[in-house]
Amino acid sequence: MLFFFKKIRNKLIRNNQIRKYLLYAVGEIILVVAGILIALGVNDWSADQKKSKTEIEVLKSIKSGLEEDRKDLIFNANDLKKRIQYSENILEAIENQTSYDSLYYQLGRVSINTSFLHSTSAFETLKANGITLITNEKLRDAIISVYDSNYDFFIEEEKNINKYTRYGIDFIYPTRIEEYLKINEATNQFIAKPVNLELLKSDQEFLYYFKTHKNRLIILLRIFNARLLIQIDELIEAIEVEIKRLES
C-alpha cells in the first residue's frame, strides 16, 4: 500500500503537477490521521469494554457478599428473638416463683452472644482496582456508605451489647447461678441454674441487669439489625439494576 502511494506521488512530481501533488499530499495526510484516530478509537473501545467487564464482575462479587451478609443478619435476628423471649420467660418465672427445667436452659442460652460474620473481600478488591471503577457515582457512594459506615456502626453497637452480656457473666451471675453453661447430660444443652430462685425476685441488681439486657437485645434487633438489613436490601437492588444496565 505504501509503495502504491509512493508511485503515485513520484508520477505527479515528474509530470510537474504540483497542484495535484499538494492535493494528493493533503489527502494522504488525512488518510494517515484518520487511520490513527480509528486505531485509537478501537483501542479506547477495547479498554472500555475490558473496564466494563471488570466492573460487572466486581459488582456481582459485592452483591454475592451482601447476600451472604444478609443471611447472617437474618440468622442472628432469629437468635435475638429467641433470647428476648427467653428473657421474658425468665422474668415471668422469677415474678411468679415458677421453677421449671426449661428455665435453666433459657437462662444459660440468653447470655450466649452472636456476632455479625460479614465479608469485605469484594469491597477490598474494588478498592484495590480503584473505587472509581464503579462509574455510577450514586451507587459508588452507596457501596462506600454500607461498608465503611453502616457496617462499622452496627458492629460497634453489637460489641457494646456483647460487652454488657460479658459483664453479667463475670459480675452478676457468679453469686446467683450455681454453674454457668453447665451441660445437661440428658439434653446435651447448656443450663444455668439459680442458687435461689425465690431470692431473685427481690434482687434489684439482678433484675436491673436482666431487664436492661433484654432491652438492649430488643434495640439491637428492632433498630440496628433491622436498619442494616434495609440498607443491604436497597444496595443489592441498586447493584442488580446497574448490572443489567451495563450488560445491555
PLY file of the C-alpha trace (Angstrom):
ply
format ascii 1.0
element vertex 248
property float x
property float y
property float z
element edge 247
property int vertex1
property int vertex2
end_header
0.00 0.00 0.00
2.83 2.41 0.87
4.60 1.54 -2.40
1.40 2.32 -4.33
1.11 5.78 -2.70
4.80 6.46 -3.33
4.42 5.57 -7.02
1.52 7.99 -7.47
3.43 10.76 -5.66
6.55 10.33 -7.82
4.47 10.34 -11.03
2.84 13.65 -10.10
6.19 15.24 -9.32
7.72 14.07 -12.61
4.79 15.49 -14.56
5.20 18.80 -12.74
1.63 18.58 -11.48
2.38 20.45 -8.23
-1.22 21.46 -7.50
-2.47 17.89 -7.84
0.50 16.71 -5.81
-0.35 19.10 -2.95
-3.96 17.97 -3.01
-2.79 14.38 -3.00
-0.38 15.07 -0.12
-3.17 16.64 1.92
-5.38 13.63 1.16
-2.63 11.28 2.20
-2.16 13.13 5.49
-5.91 12.96 6.13
-5.88 9.21 5.47
-2.97 8.70 7.89
-4.61 10.82 10.62
-7.94 9.05 10.07
-6.17 5.69 10.40
-4.53 6.76 13.64
-7.82 8.06 15.06
-9.61 4.85 14.10
-6.87 2.78 15.75
-7.06 4.91 18.89
-10.82 4.62 18.88
-10.63 0.84 18.61
-8.11 0.74 21.47
-10.30 3.00 23.62
-13.36 0.89 22.87
-11.45 -2.27 23.75
-10.22 -0.68 27.01
-13.75 0.49 27.88
-15.12 -2.99 27.21
-12.47 -4.54 29.46
-13.17 -1.99 32.18
-16.93 -2.56 31.91
-16.41 -6.33 32.21
-14.27 -5.85 35.33
-16.88 -3.51 36.81
-19.63 -6.08 36.26
-17.53 -8.84 37.83
-16.77 -6.70 40.90
-20.42 -5.68 41.28
-21.54 -9.32 41.08
-18.96 -10.23 43.70
-20.14 -7.43 46.00
-23.77 -8.49 45.50
-22.90 -12.10 46.37
-21.09 -10.97 49.53
-24.01 -8.77 50.57
-26.43 -11.68 50.13
-24.29 -13.83 52.45
-24.11 -10.99 54.98
-27.89 -10.66 54.79
-28.30 -14.36 55.61
-26.10 -13.96 58.68
-28.09 -10.94 59.87
-31.36 -12.85 59.48
-29.89 -15.82 61.37
-28.78 -13.51 64.18
-32.16 -11.77 64.18
-33.91 -15.09 64.76
-31.48 -15.86 67.58
-32.12 -12.43 69.13
-35.87 -13.07 69.04
-35.36 -16.30 70.97
-33.11 -14.64 73.55
-35.63 -11.83 74.07
-38.42 -14.38 74.56
-36.23 -16.38 76.96
-35.56 -13.20 78.94
-39.28 -12.51 79.23
-39.92 -16.11 80.31
-37.23 -15.89 82.98
-38.50 -12.59 84.37
-42.03 -14.00 84.46
-40.82 -17.14 86.24
-38.98 -15.04 88.83
-42.02 -12.83 89.37
-44.37 -15.82 89.80
-41.80 -18.03 91.57
-42.29 -20.71 88.91
-39.41 -23.16 88.74
-39.24 -25.39 85.67
-36.41 -27.24 83.97
-36.53 -25.32 80.68
-35.85 -22.12 82.64
-32.33 -23.35 83.33
-31.65 -23.86 79.65
-33.11 -20.45 78.79
-31.08 -18.73 81.49
-27.94 -20.30 80.06
-28.87 -19.61 76.44
-29.90 -15.97 76.86
-26.34 -14.89 77.59
-24.62 -16.55 74.63
-23.71 -13.78 72.21
-23.93 -13.81 68.44
-21.69 -11.74 66.17
-22.18 -10.41 62.66
-19.99 -12.54 60.38
-19.53 -10.43 57.28
-17.25 -10.44 54.27
-15.45 -7.37 52.92
-13.25 -9.19 50.39
-15.24 -7.92 47.38
-15.10 -4.37 48.69
-11.34 -4.69 49.25
-11.00 -5.92 45.66
-12.90 -2.85 44.48
-10.61 -0.54 46.45
-7.56 -2.33 45.00
-8.88 -1.74 41.47
-9.75 1.86 42.29
-13.11 2.89 43.70
-13.80 4.91 40.53
-14.15 1.58 38.70
-17.83 1.95 39.65
-18.95 4.51 37.07
-22.33 5.17 38.71
-21.42 7.80 41.30
-24.60 7.34 43.35
-24.08 3.57 43.52
-20.41 4.07 44.36
-21.34 6.31 47.30
-23.94 3.79 48.49
-21.38 0.95 48.48
-18.87 3.03 50.42
-21.57 4.07 52.90
-22.60 0.47 53.67
-19.09 -0.96 54.04
-17.22 1.98 55.57
-20.02 3.44 57.71
-23.10 1.29 58.25
-21.22 -1.96 58.90
-18.81 -0.28 61.31
-21.65 1.41 63.20
-23.62 -1.83 63.57
-20.58 -3.86 64.64
-19.69 -1.25 67.27
-23.21 -1.37 68.73
-23.14 -5.16 68.69
-19.81 -5.14 70.53
-21.21 -2.81 73.21
-24.15 -5.13 73.84
-21.90 -8.19 73.89
-19.66 -6.45 76.44
-22.71 -5.90 78.65
-23.53 -9.60 78.35
-19.96 -10.40 79.37
-20.30 -8.06 82.35
-23.34 -10.05 83.52
-21.48 -13.35 83.21
-18.46 -12.04 85.11
-20.10 -9.96 87.84
-23.85 -10.71 88.10
-24.08 -14.47 87.60
-21.28 -15.75 89.90
-23.18 -15.13 93.18
-26.60 -16.06 91.79
-26.03 -19.00 89.44
-24.71 -22.40 90.56
-22.72 -23.04 87.39
-22.77 -21.05 84.17
-23.07 -23.08 80.93
-23.13 -26.44 82.66
-24.06 -29.23 80.23
-27.31 -31.09 80.89
-26.31 -34.70 80.25
-29.86 -35.71 79.31
-30.46 -32.96 76.74
-26.85 -32.01 75.94
-27.84 -28.35 76.36
-26.23 -25.51 78.27
-28.01 -24.72 81.53
-27.66 -22.10 84.26
-29.46 -22.99 87.50
-30.20 -20.20 90.02
-28.85 -20.70 93.53
-32.14 -19.44 94.94
-34.97 -18.56 92.56
-37.03 -17.00 95.34
-34.32 -14.51 96.30
-34.02 -13.29 92.70
-37.46 -11.71 92.97
-36.12 -9.13 95.42
-32.62 -8.96 93.93
-32.73 -5.48 92.38
-29.23 -5.65 90.93
-30.01 -8.90 89.09
-33.43 -7.68 87.92
-31.99 -4.37 86.71
-29.23 -6.13 84.80
-31.57 -8.70 83.27
-34.26 -6.19 82.25
-31.63 -3.86 80.80
-30.00 -6.73 78.96
-33.37 -7.68 77.46
-33.97 -4.06 76.38
-30.55 -3.92 74.75
-31.33 -7.07 72.78
-34.61 -5.53 71.62
-32.78 -2.38 70.46
-30.17 -4.45 68.61
-32.91 -6.45 66.87
-35.54 -3.84 66.08
-33.32 -0.85 65.32
-29.75 -1.73 64.38
-30.26 -5.16 62.79
-33.48 -4.14 61.02
-31.95 -0.91 59.70
-28.83 -2.63 58.35
-30.98 -5.26 56.62
-32.92 -2.49 54.85
-29.69 -0.79 53.78
-28.29 -4.06 52.42
-31.53 -4.85 50.56
-31.54 -1.41 48.96
-27.91 -1.75 47.90
-28.45 -5.24 46.43
-31.38 -3.90 44.39
-29.32 -0.92 43.15
-26.45 -3.22 42.14
-28.83 -5.53 40.24
-30.19 -2.56 38.29
-26.67 -1.36 37.44
-25.51 -4.82 36.33
-28.48 -5.09 33.95
-27.67 -1.63 32.54
-24.02 -2.50 31.96
-24.84 -5.83 30.35
-27.45 -4.40 27.99
0 1
1 2
2 3
3 4
4 5
5 6
6 7
7 8
8 9
9 10
10 11
11 12
12 13
13 14
14 15
15 16
16 17
17 18
18 19
19 20
20 21
21 22
22 23
23 24
24 25
25 26
26 27
27 28
28 29
29 30
30 31
31 32
32 33
33 34
34 35
35 36
36 37
37 38
38 39
39 40
40 41
41 42
42 43
43 44
44 45
45 46
46 47
47 48
48 49
49 50
50 51
51 52
52 53
53 54
54 55
55 56
56 57
57 58
58 59
59 60
60 61
61 62
62 63
63 64
64 65
65 66
66 67
67 68
68 69
69 70
70 71
71 72
72 73
73 74
74 75
75 76
76 77
77 78
78 79
79 80
80 81
81 82
82 83
83 84
84 85
85 86
86 87
87 88
88 89
89 90
90 91
91 92
92 93
93 94
94 95
95 96
96 97
97 98
98 99
99 100
100 101
101 102
102 103
103 104
104 105
105 106
106 107
107 108
108 109
109 110
110 111
111 112
112 113
113 114
114 115
115 116
116 117
117 118
118 119
119 120
120 121
121 122
122 123
123 124
124 125
125 126
126 127
127 128
128 129
129 130
130 131
131 132
132 133
133 134
134 135
135 136
136 137
137 138
138 139
139 140
140 141
141 142
142 143
143 144
144 145
145 146
146 147
147 148
148 149
149 150
150 151
151 152
152 153
153 154
154 155
155 156
156 157
157 158
158 159
159 160
160 161
161 162
162 163
163 164
164 165
165 166
166 167
167 168
168 169
169 170
170 171
171 172
172 173
173 174
174 175
175 176
176 177
177 178
178 179
179 180
180 181
181 182
182 183
183 184
184 185
185 186
186 187
187 188
188 189
189 190
190 191
191 192
192 193
193 194
194 195
195 196
196 197
197 198
198 199
199 200
200 201
201 202
202 203
203 204
204 205
205 206
206 207
207 208
208 209
209 210
210 211
211 212
212 213
213 214
214 215
215 216
216 217
217 218
218 219
219 220
220 221
221 222
222 223
223 224
224 225
225 226
226 227
227 228
228 229
229 230
230 231
231 232
232 233
233 234
234 235
235 236
236 237
237 238
238 239
239 240
240 241
241 242
242 243
243 244
244 245
245 246
246 247
